[in-house]
Every structure is written in structure tokens, then in C-alpha cells.
Amino acid sequence: MNTTYDVIVVGGGPGGLPAAIAAAREGMKVLLIERSAALGGLANSGLPLLGFVDRAGNHVLGGIPQEFVDRLAEVDGTLGHIQCPIHNSLTIINPHWFRIIALEMCQEAGVDVLLYAELMDVTTTDQRITEITALCRGEIRSFTASVFIDATGDACLSTKAGALCQKNEKLQPGSLTFTIGNMNKTRFLKYLEEHPESAKLPDTYGMAQTHEQFFDAKAFTFTGFAELIALARQNNDFSLPRDRIIFMTLGEPGQVMVNTTRANGVDTSDYESVLQGEFACHRQIKELMRFFKKYAPGFEDCYLASISPCLGSRESYRIIGEKTLTSDALCHCDIPADTVTLAGYNVDVHVPYSEQLSLQPVKHAVGVPFGCLVSQNIHNLMAAGRCASVDSSIYGLTRIMGTCMGMGEAAGTAAALALRSNIELKDMDGSKLRDKLLKNNVILNIGKKWTPAD
Ligand SMILES: Cc1cc2nc3c(=O)[nH]c(=O)nc-3n(C[C@H](O)[C@H](O)[C@H](O)COP(=O)(O)OP(=O)(O)OC[C@H]3O[C@@H](n4cnc5c(N)ncnc54)[C@H](O)[C@@H]3O)c2cc1C
């Protein structure tokens, strides 16, 4: 294993993977450091990838994100992009295949991958990161690189490097997702037919879901059962801070992924807080399993099939970049000239310290400018994924996995171009970067309509 690299990416999730692959494909010597035993980050939970199709029906993610989906399709590891009235599109993936494909794609590109390697210390001199250390199963290793990309989700690298960062006082709650087996879809659909009000969305969603849509869909997300929660609460059988159950059907018959636990006040950049969140969510899964079996039609004989590897964080630290994406971009659905990826989802906020979720539909994709990936004060640092520079008012739009993957590809490509031209990241020639991204099938403008055959 080398110790000196052109580019080091910390975090092997949706943001970090394309960053490492893109930089390595441009001929850079790349190290990817991941603290868990597998690549994938939250994609390993089995949640569907969102963000490939915008509300107007445009296909907005090509390049490496789409390549992941194509590679998954080769092994029957995805159902492809499926239309969804709430999420625009759902790209259901098999998480086990995702981690295999992720490792394969990194190795094919020539990325050196470290698993079981947690970032420990960062040395910053004259506003540049000069060295980092990682704890690799008890062994401390040091590395250096010309450019560093923070894809840890929580901006671990950036905060340790002294980069300017922001974090809201009230954070969106974290959740631990889990999978249920042996759900009887016929019984569930029969209940919906008899109780269409069960699928009625609250006003805070700004969009509608009708029960009919569930009948023909290859896969779907369901948000509802408010009436069953109310009944269970009356019987002292439900204490979670949630007003609706959210689950999505997966590729395997009878399996659904439940996204309903809620750890309010948890900050995943704080160790004690993570522990509290994990403990609370494990307790909630037990309660939810009891709820499903006792109250939810179609779930009478279900079983707990798996729990996601770790508590998922919706929000913690983000860098302050050369630019920050703000809700101004929503006024006209801006796609500025320096766009390096398209964010084609809706503004999805799990309201802190409440039972609710608010969803603001966004008419079509918005552009993420390059400057959102570049640290304002640490010259050789970029962020990709959840910790990029996005204002809290619009953060619910960009934090999804598809968009994080798009940011990753842009960051890795930019790192390579900057190093090759011997320039600072902030001085990147935007048109050169965009030309390179377009050549690699990245979609930087709307207009390519998605059809189920895509
Ligand atoms: C409950 C929940 C449900 C969601 N549902 C969806 C959904 O249905 N679809 C969707 O598209 N998005 C969904 N999201 C959002 C999405 O999953 C995340 O925002 C996205 O995964 C962020 O990608 P990332 O690469 O920035 O971070 P992550 O996916 O968190 O990946 C970060 C990686 O960095 C590693 N890492 C962290 N710190 C260190 C360190 N110090 N040293 C080394 N490695 C480190 C982690 O182990 C991880 O592998 C959901 C989020 C949550 C919490």
C-alpha cells in the first residue's frame, strides 16, 4: 500500500464512490478510505436510489450514477427507474449487489481501497491538508495527497481540517431502516381498496398519492396507516414520534423496507448522540414489528428480515463552500452555467422534533454549481455528497443518493483536471470541467425525457 496519493477520498458511500472512480479513471493515484467493512454507505441499507428522474419526467443523472444502475441490472440487482408520485422515481437496488459492484468498479478503475479504516487525525498547514491518519483495525497509518475529498456524510474530514462548516441548531432526525419479509401484498392491497383514506397524504406533503397507483406498480413506496397508528396509540401500542408509516416494496417478493423509526435530536457528528440514536431506534424496531403484526393488514405473518448496518443521518455538518446552493435556486429552478450535476428531487424534510415530514415539490431539476463542492478556506479540499455546501432551506433536495453520486463524479473529475493543469480547485476552468463531464455522459441540462425503457 502506498502512502502518497494524488487524491484521497474519505468515505465510500454514494458521494465518495464516484469521486474515487472518476479521479482514478482520469489517471490519478487514488486512495479511498472507508470505516466500515463494505463500500456503499447508506446504499447498503437497501433504500432505493432517488434523483434519477425529475418531477417533469426528465432523466437527470447519467455518467457514473447511471453506470452503477446499468451494472446492477446486469446481475438482476435493480428494477431500474420506476415512476413514483411522491419521489418522482424510485430506483430499487439490491444492497448486497451494490456493495459488490462498488468494490468491483473501484478496483477496475485502479483505486486503492481501505476498508475498516476510520479517519483519525488531519494536519493542516497554511490552509492545506498535508497529512491524514486513519485507524485501520487498531493500526495507525499516515497518508498524504495533493487533493482531499470529504465524502463522510458528516464532514468529518473537513471539521478536523479546520474547514469552515455549518450545522443547524435543530437537525432533521436520524432513522434506522429495516426490512420485513413475508408481507402479503394481496391482503395489503385489499385493505387499501376498502380504506383508500389510508393512503391519503397529510397537507405538509404538497402532493397527492392515490390508492390506485399501488395496484399496477412494479414497486412502490407507501406512506399511510395514520388511522392504524391512531388506534394503536389509543391502546398504548405505539409511542414513536411518527404520524405515518413509510415503507417501500423491494425487488424480492414479500419484502418491504421500513423507513419509520425516528431519533429526534440525534447528531451523528457526536459519538454519545449516535449511541442514543442507535439504542432508541433498536427499541422502536421492536415496537414497529409488534405494530405490523397486530394492526397492519398483510403483515400478520411477517418477520424481521434485516436491519440496516447503522443509524442513517439526514443532517449534520456541511462545508461552507466557494458557493452555497440556497432556496433562491428554487424560484426559477436555476441551472446556472457552472452546474456540475442536476438535483432532480423534491425538498424532503423530516421536521425536527415533530412527527411530520414536509415535502415541497420542485417542478424540475435544479443545477448544483461547482463552487458548492469546494471548501472556502482549505485550498485542497472538496466535499461530495451530504456534506457539500447547501443551505438548510434546500438541503432536503440534494441529500438523496442519486444527487450525492452526481456530486461525487464532479468532485473526482475536477480534482484530476486541477492537478493535471496545476491550478487551485477554486480556479478551475468551469467550461473545461463541464466538457469533460459531458464527454463522460453526465447530464447537465434538462430535456432528455425518461421512458421506462431507458
Ligand atoms: C433514514 C434515511 C432514509 C433515506 N432514504 C433515502 C432514499 O430512499 N433514497 C435516497 O436516495 N436517499 C435517501 N436518504 C438520503 C441518503 O441515503 C444520504 O443522504 C446519502 O447516502 C448520503 O451519501 P453520502 O455518501 O454523503 O453519505 P453516506 O451514505 O452516509 O456515506 C458516507 C460513508 O463514509 C463513511 N465514513 C463516515 N465517516 C468516516 C470516517 N471518519 N472515516 C472513514 N469513513 C467514514 C461511512 O461509513 C459511509 O460509508 C435517506 C437517508 C436516511 C437517513
The ligand as an SDF file (V2000), in Angstrom:
LIG
                    3D

 53 58  0  0  0  0  0  0  0  0999 V2000
  -33.3700    7.0220    7.0550 C   0  0  0  0  0  0  0  0  0  0  0  0
  -32.9290    7.6130    5.7640 C   0  0  0  0  0  0  0  0  0  0  0  0
  -33.6360    7.2960    4.6270 C   0  0  0  0  0  0  0  0  0  0  0  0
  -33.2130    7.7960    3.4090 C   0  0  0  0  0  0  0  0  0  0  0  0
  -33.8870    7.4190    2.2890 N   0  0  0  0  0  0  0  0  0  0  0  0
  -33.3340    7.6670    1.0910 C   0  0  0  0  0  0  0  0  0  0  0  0
  -33.8830    7.0650   -0.0700 C   0  0  0  0  0  0  0  0  0  0  0  0
  -34.8720    6.3380   -0.0130 O   0  0  0  0  0  0  0  0  0  0  0  0
  -33.2500    7.3130   -1.2440 N   0  0  0  0  0  0  0  0  0  0  0  0
  -32.1740    8.1550   -1.3560 C   0  0  0  0  0  0  0  0  0  0  0  0
  -31.6580    8.3290   -2.4560 O   0  0  0  0  0  0  0  0  0  0  0  0
  -31.6600    8.7480   -0.2660 N   0  0  0  0  0  0  0  0  0  0  0  0
  -32.1940    8.5060    0.9510 C   0  0  0  0  0  0  0  0  0  0  0  0
  -31.6430    9.0720    2.0880 N   0  0  0  0  0  0  0  0  0  0  0  0
  -30.5150   10.0070    1.9730 C   0  0  0  0  0  0  0  0  0  0  0  0
  -29.2090    9.3350    1.6130 C   0  0  0  0  0  0  0  0  0  0  0  0
  -29.1990    7.9850    1.9840 O   0  0  0  0  0  0  0  0  0  0  0  0
  -27.9640   10.0020    2.1900 C   0  0  0  0  0  0  0  0  0  0  0  0
  -28.1050   11.3800    2.3060 O   0  0  0  0  0  0  0  0  0  0  0  0
  -26.7750    9.6420    1.2960 C   0  0  0  0  0  0  0  0  0  0  0  0
  -26.4850    8.2690    1.4910 O   0  0  0  0  0  0  0  0  0  0  0  0
  -25.5780   10.4850    1.5620 C   0  0  0  0  0  0  0  0  0  0  0  0
  -24.4700    9.9590    0.8560 O   0  0  0  0  0  0  0  0  0  0  0  0
  -23.0020   10.2380    1.3980 P   0  0  0  0  0  0  0  0  0  0  0  0
  -22.0700    9.4700    0.5580 O   0  0  0  0  0  0  0  0  0  0  0  0
  -22.8180   11.6970    1.5430 O   0  0  0  0  0  0  0  0  0  0  0  0
  -23.0360    9.6760    2.8990 O   0  0  0  0  0  0  0  0  0  0  0  0
  -23.2090    8.1620    3.4120 P   0  0  0  0  0  0  0  0  0  0  0  0
  -24.1440    7.3890    2.6040 O   0  0  0  0  0  0  0  0  0  0  0  0
  -23.5040    8.3300    4.8650 O   0  0  0  0  0  0  0  0  0  0  0  0
  -21.7530    7.5540    3.2130 O   0  0  0  0  0  0  0  0  0  0  0  0
  -20.6730    8.0410    3.9800 C   0  0  0  0  0  0  0  0  0  0  0  0
  -19.6050    6.9590    4.0630 C   0  0  0  0  0  0  0  0  0  0  0  0
  -18.4750    7.4950    4.7470 O   0  0  0  0  0  0  0  0  0  0  0  0
  -18.0380    6.5660    5.7310 C   0  0  0  0  0  0  0  0  0  0  0  0
  -17.4260    7.3640    6.8050 N   0  0  0  0  0  0  0  0  0  0  0  0
  -18.0520    8.2590    7.5950 C   0  0  0  0  0  0  0  0  0  0  0  0
  -17.1720    8.7900    8.4620 N   0  0  0  0  0  0  0  0  0  0  0  0
  -15.9720    8.2140    8.1980 C   0  0  0  0  0  0  0  0  0  0  0  0
  -14.6830    8.3490    8.7830 C   0  0  0  0  0  0  0  0  0  0  0  0
  -14.4710    9.1860    9.8110 N   0  0  0  0  0  0  0  0  0  0  0  0
  -13.6580    7.6050    8.2900 N   0  0  0  0  0  0  0  0  0  0  0  0
  -13.8770    6.7360    7.2430 C   0  0  0  0  0  0  0  0  0  0  0  0
  -15.0930    6.5740    6.6680 N   0  0  0  0  0  0  0  0  0  0  0  0
  -16.1240    7.3070    7.1400 C   0  0  0  0  0  0  0  0  0  0  0  0
  -19.3080    5.8660    6.1740 C   0  0  0  0  0  0  0  0  0  0  0  0
  -19.0170    4.6060    6.7620 O   0  0  0  0  0  0  0  0  0  0  0  0
  -20.0650    5.7360    4.8480 C   0  0  0  0  0  0  0  0  0  0  0  0
  -19.7290    4.5760    4.1590 O   0  0  0  0  0  0  0  0  0  0  0  0
  -32.0720    8.6390    3.3340 C   0  0  0  0  0  0  0  0  0  0  0  0
  -31.3870    8.9840    4.4860 C   0  0  0  0  0  0  0  0  0  0  0  0
  -31.8020    8.4830    5.7020 C   0  0  0  0  0  0  0  0  0  0  0  0
  -31.0390    8.8210    6.9260 C   0  0  0  0  0  0  0  0  0  0  0  0
  1  2  1  0
  2  3  1  0
  2 52  2  0
  3  4  2  0
  4  5  1  0
  4 50  1  0
  5  6  2  0
  6  7  1  0
  6 13  1  0
  7  8  2  0
  7  9  1  0
  9 10  1  0
 10 11  2  0
 10 12  1  0
 12 13  2  0
 13 14  1  0
 14 15  1  0
 14 50  1  0
 15 16  1  0
 16 17  1  0
 16 18  1  0
 18 19  1  0
 18 20  1  0
 20 21  1  0
 20 22  1  0
 22 23  1  0
 23 24  1  0
 24 25  2  0
 24 26  1  0
 24 27  1  0
 27 28  1  0
 28 29  2  0
 28 30  1  0
 28 31  1  0
 31 32  1  0
 32 33  1  0
 33 34  1  0
 33 48  1  0
 34 35  1  0
 35 36  1  0
 35 46  1  0
 36 37  1  0
 36 45  1  0
 37 38  2  0
 38 39  1  0
 39 40  1  0
 39 45  2  0
 40 41  1  0
 40 42  2  0
 42 43  1  0
 43 44  2  0
 44 45  1  0
 46 47  1  0
 46 48  1  0
 48 49  1  0
 50 51  2  0
 51 52  1  0
 52 53  1  0
M  END
$$$$
